[in-house]
Amino acid sequence: MNILDELRQKAEEKKRALHEHKTQEAQHEKTYQKILLPKMQFLFDSFQELIEYLNFLEEPVLVPHYSPKYPHFGTLFQRNYKINTDGRMGMADYNRLMQINVRFLCEAEGSFSYTLNGKSLIDKEHAFLFDRGLRFQQKNRGMDGALFIVERKIPVHFRIMVDYKKAVLKVGIFNHENFQVFQKTFMPEQLDDRFLDTLLGYFMRRDNRFIHPDISAQDRAAILDYIAPFHNGGDGDGEAMLAEPTPKIADPIKNLFSKFQR
């Protein structure tokens, strides 16, 4: 192969690659405009209306037991809602929505304090409080102790984002309960009225179906039938097993669980 043939072949390969890339980009854009964008607009409109009502009514949602790890938070109040679509507290083009961010506070008056001993424990506590966005002070006590003073104010963040190339929407929830971080991916067809109802139900602390979806009676029966032979030689109570952590189950049951983990 001479030099011109070699360059000609490389040029043709690059042209094919560019054409494939443009074709993929065109398909991504078509999917976004036809499927993803209407879902994002639907979710944005719903959250914006909800927030307008909540801020106008000024009736905070009660949070009586936010975290077993920090019972000193006591009863908190969920309020001060804000929404943006650009990640910087502003609004992006409504016809180009890529993310929806809803932020609010779980808060109450005052602060609480506690002392920890041991450098490793202190460093771990500092990192945790900082990572969860809490306002706190750390005062050293002696050679190996520290006093932590924590404000009763917890920032909470709900985020819905478009994964443009995979044509899915991702939901992330930060600090809503017990400092948990929740992330899940949803196909566009899953984002219907029922999805919105369970998401807003969780947002308003009325139920937790969004992060703990209900198991249908049919699927529950299938699980019980499958695990029965493994529990006390088949003589035990299968219902009790569903209420406790269970060992890894063999392949025949995986398909049944998979849809609850998508």
N, C-alpha and C positions, 0 to 999 in steps of 0.2 A: 504494500500500500504506500503510495507516494504522499508527500506532505499535503497536497490539495485534497486528496481523497480522505485523509485523516481528519483534516479540518472540516471538510464537508460533512462527514459522519457526525462529528461532535456538534456541529451547528444544527443538524437535523434532530439529534437527540435533545438538544436544548429547546428547539421549537416545539417538539412533542410534549416536553415537560411543561413548558409555559402554557401550551394549549390545555393540557390536563388541569393545570392549576386554575386557569381562567374558568374552565368548565365547572370545577368544584366550587369556586367562589360564587359563580352564578347560581349554582344549586343551593348553596348555603344562604345566599341572599333571598332567593325565591322562598325557601322554607321559612326564613325569618319573617319576611313580609306577610306571607299567607297564613302561617300557623303560630309562630312564637310571639310576634308583635301584638296581635289581637288578645292573646292570653295575658301578656304583660299589661296592656292597657286596661283590661278587665280587672286585674288584681290591683293595679294602681288606683283606679277609680274607686274600688271598694274600700281600700285602706284609707284613701284620702277622705272619703265620706265618713267613715268610722271615726277617724281622728278629729274631724271637725265637730262631730257630735260630742265626743268625749271631752274635748277642750272647752266646748261651749257649756256643757252641763256641769263641769267642774265637780263631778262625782267620782273620786278616785276608787279604783278597785282595791279591795282589802287583800293583803297578803299576810295571813296570820302566822304561818310557819315557813319562812323562806328556806332556811338551811338548818338541818340537824347539827351540822358541824359548828355553826356559830349561832346558838340559840339566843345570844345576847342581842341579835338584831331585833328580836321581838316582832311585834306587828308593824308591817310596813304598808305604804300606800303607793299604788301604781298610778303615775300621773305624768304631766309635762311631756306630751307626745309631740314628736317632730317627724316629718317625712321629707326625703329628698331622693333624687334619682341620678345624681352624679357622683355620690360619695363624698362631696365637699359641702354639704348642706345647701346645695342649689338644685335647680331643676333642669334636666336635660331636655332635648327636643322630645315632645310627646310622641312623635312619629319615629323616634329612634331610641326607644327605651331599652336599656341593657341591664339596668339594675334598679331595684326599689329598696330603700333603706328606711326602716321605721325604728326610731329610738325613743326611749322614755326612761324614767327613773322609778325604782322601788326605794322609797325613802321615808324617813321619820326624823324627828328632832333628836339632836344630841349625838353622842358617840359612846363607845364602850372600850374597855382596855383589858389587857391580859399580859402576863409575863411568860416568856419561854426561856429555857436554858439549853445551851449546847449550840455551837456554831452551825453545825449542819442543819439542825432543826430551825434555827433562826433564818438562815439563808433560804431554806426551802419556803418558809412562811412569807418572807419578803418577796420572793419571786412569784408566789401564788397571788398575793394581794395586788402586786403590780400588774401581773398578767390579766387579772380580772377587772382592772380599771378602778379599783377602790382608792379612796382618799384615806391616807393613814400616815401616822408618824411612828418612827422607830427610835426609841431612846435606849442607849446602852446602859446596862445595869451590871456593874462589876466587870470581871474578866470574861465571863461566859454567859451573860444573861442580857435580855432585851425586853423593854416594855413596848407593846404595840398599842396604839390608840387609833381606833378605826371609826370613821364616820358612818352613820347609818344611811348610806346613800349608795345604791347599786345601779350602775348603768346597764341597760338591757338593749339588745340590738336584734331585730329581725331583718334578714336580708334575702331578697329573691334576685337571682342573677341568671342571665342568659349564657349558656354555653353554646356559642355561635356555631362552632364546627361540629359538635355532637348533636345539635338540634334538640337540646333538653334544657330544662330549667332547674336550678339548684337553690335549695332553701337552706339557709344557715340561721341558727338561733343561738344567741350568746347571752348567758346569765339569766335566762328567764326564771329558772328555778334551781336552787341549790348549786349555783355557779356552773351549771352544765353547758357543754358546747354540743349542739346537735346539727348534723348536716345530712341532707338526703337529696337524691336526684329524682326528678319526676319527668316522665314523658308528657308531652303537651296534651295528649288525650286524657290524662289523669286530672288535669286542672279544670274541673267542672264545678258546679254549685256545691256538690258534696265536699270536694276538696276545700273550697273557701269556707264552708260552714265549720269543718273540723279545725282548720287553721285559726279562724277567728274565735272559735270556742276555746282553743288552747291559749290564744292571745289574751282573752278576757278571763282566763283561769276558771272556766266553767267545767271543763273536762280535759283529759289528756289523750283523747283518741288520736290526735295528730301524730304523736310520737309513740303511742302504744295502740296500734290499730286493733279493732275487735276481730276475734277469730270467729268465723261463721260456725254454726252448729254442725254443718256437714264436715268442715275441715277439722273441727274439734273431735268429732266422732272418729274420723280417720286416724288422727294422732293417737287417740286412746286405744283404738284397735291395734295400732302398730306397736305401742310401747307396753301393752299389757303383758306379753310373754317375758319381758325383761324385768318386770317388777315382782320380786319375791316368787319367782317361779310361776308367774301368771296368776297368783292368788291375791295380789295386793290391790290397792286402790289406785287406779290410773289417774283419777282426778287430782289426787295429791301430788302426783309427779309433775303435773302441769303447773302447779303452784311453786315448785322448787326448781333450782338449777338442775338441768339434766345433762348427762354425758353426751358426747358427740354421737349422733344417730346415723345409721348406715345410709347408703345411697338411695334406696327406694323412697325415703321420706324427704329427701333434699328438695325435690321439685315442689313439694307442698309448702315448705317453708320459704322458698326463694321469693315468692311474690310478696311476702311481708317484709322482705329485706331490700327490695328494689328502691 
